[in-house]
């Protein structure tokens, strides 16, 4: 039974294939595959259209629901974006003096240009961030100028600053003295002088040494950052100081853009020399003074520099092709330069041979020295400097400052009283104002040297206090 059924299926199938080939030809297989593909594609398209129609109907039903529509963005951000950019006006006044405000504004502008704008414009074109940094810097400068006006600068510039400068010079001279006292066979280098300087500083400043800040660029930048951090804490409002990003920006601008270049410029020997030349350009140095300086100089490096400069000028003058009256002038200049070169060579040779006598050590070995009056010391700058060094070593520098302050007050008071008496003769009465100023200055001297608070620091005997009071 099964055999007959299978034979009938195969028979009918073979008959259908034969009839298809006779009817449609040999491409019937390709037609069949094409018809099947069209059937499947048509069904897929019908299904897609039916789903799209149902989806649109469902969305229309959702739009008419009672739920509130959702926003397409944060309303506050959209409102800020639609709002027009407002112009921020910055007050350019800092200290109240136009001659000071304009250079300060230029410093702020150049600092922003060199340290912020060159990278900020690659991120955004919005000027508000730059304006906020500028406003923060200006607020700090305004607070600094305001507080500076409340400080009494006279005691600082007349006492503390002079004392610090004198201490620095004493440390440097003592370091030079230690270098010269070493063995002559060991030549001291600049590094040896720096190390000796800070060793002397530790001895004289009582365990205070600034070697890392002065010799290490990394420590120097860290110190300047800490200094700017303290200044910003004192000068900025609490809200601006708590903004860490803004505070770090301002700190780096002040430390690396203002203070560090300023320190590097002030410590540049070429800048110092150019500034000294600018200051003395109007004063004429005659030939005799110049030759005396060369003959008395004990610095071989400076003498070699003068000699090389003279040789360079000689070479230039000899290369000139002149005739007539100019040749006599050039010959005189050449003879003068040859004489300068000869004096420099002889002085260098004398210093290198060790024939130069140290007059300071020679005078110290004498049993009897001349007595110089105090009035003569006070009017001579060199003598006063050495006398201050001596008083510093003996612990009597405060007495010298007290004497100089009282002497300056006495001279000033005498001049003011003479002017007052002359005005009274002319019929101009300003006695109360002048006497008030003199009385205020006297009270200031008393508070600084003779009050109960400073008697421990300014050690005078009780009978001296009673005599002065």
WOWOGI-V322359 format. One record per pair of residues at least 4 apart in sequence whose ideal C-beta (glycine too) atoms are under 6 Angstrom apart, sorted by the first residue. I is the first residue (numbers start at 1). J is the second residue. If there is no record, write none. Layout:
I/J, I/J
This chain:
19/23, 20/24, 20/28, 24/28, 73/78, 88/131, 92/105, 94/101, 94/104, 94/141, 94/142, 95/100, 95/101, 95/145, 108/137, 111/115, 111/253, 111/257, 112/116, 112/117, 113/117, 115/253, 115/257, 116/120, 117/121, 127/131, 133/249, 136/240, 136/246, 136/250, 140/235, 140/236, 143/235, 144/235, 153/157, 154/158, 155/159, 156/160, 156/161, 157/161, 166/388, 170/389, 171/200, 171/201, 171/204, 174/200, 175/196, 175/197, 175/200, 178/196, 179/188, 179/193, 179/196, 182/186, 188/192, 198/209, 198/211, 201/205, 201/209, 202/209, 210/214, 211/215, 212/216, 212/219, 213/219, 213/220, 213/223, 224/255, 224/259, 225/251, 225/255, 228/251, 228/254, 228/255, 229/251, 231/235, 232/236, 232/247, 236/240, 236/241, 241/247, 243/247, 251/255, 252/256, 253/257, 254/258, 255/259, 256/260, 265/271, 285/289, 285/290, 294/343, 297/302, 297/303, 300/348, 300/351, 303/344, 303/347, 303/348, 306/344, 307/341, 307/344, 310/337, 310/340, 310/341, 313/337, 314/337, 317/330, 317/333, 317/334, 322/326, 322/327, 322/330, 350/355, 350/356, 351/356, 357/362, 372/376, 372/377, 377/383, 377/384, 377/387, 391/396, 391/397, 391/400, 392/397, 398/458, 402/449, 405/445, 409/413, 409/441, 413/438, 416/434, 420/434, 423/428, 430/434, 431/435, 446/450, 447/451, 449/458, 454/458, 460/464, 460/465, 465/469
